[in-house]
Amino acid sequence: MAAVFASELEGLPVFEPGAKVRARRAVRNDGTYPGRERGDYLLEEGEIGYVKAVGTYLNRYYIYSIDFIALGMLIGMRANELEELEPPP
């Protein structure tokens, strides 16, 4: 019997572009952020950003491109790493 994997893509994205969000925890580079070493901290818990776009990863997860304007960084994050502060206008 094949393993069954739940996909969060079965539902709608949690956040929409334009939403103001806060990082629930510090984020380290998993090797996908260019110009930084794997394991380097990219941002601290509590940093504020805005959802710029919603994409997918492995046809299983939503990935939210978050523009952390004060840091000058665009970072891909999962919904469980974020909390919404304000819905999009």
C-alpha positions, 0 to 999 in steps of 0.5 A: 500500500502506498503512503498517503501524504496530506497536501496543504494545497488541498485548501486555500492559502492562509495569507494573501499578497499584501498581508502584513505578517510577523515572523514567529521564529528566527529563520536560518538559511537552509541553503536556498538564500543566495549570498549567505552561508547555510545556517546563517541567521537571516532574520530574528523572531518578530520581524515584520514583512509583507506577503509579496507572492504565494507559490508552491513547493513540491506540489505539497506546500504553499510558500509565501514570499515575504518582503522584509522591507526594513532588512532589504530581504525577500524570504520564502516562508511557510504559514506555520512560521508566520502570523498575520498582523493585518489583512491585505488592503 
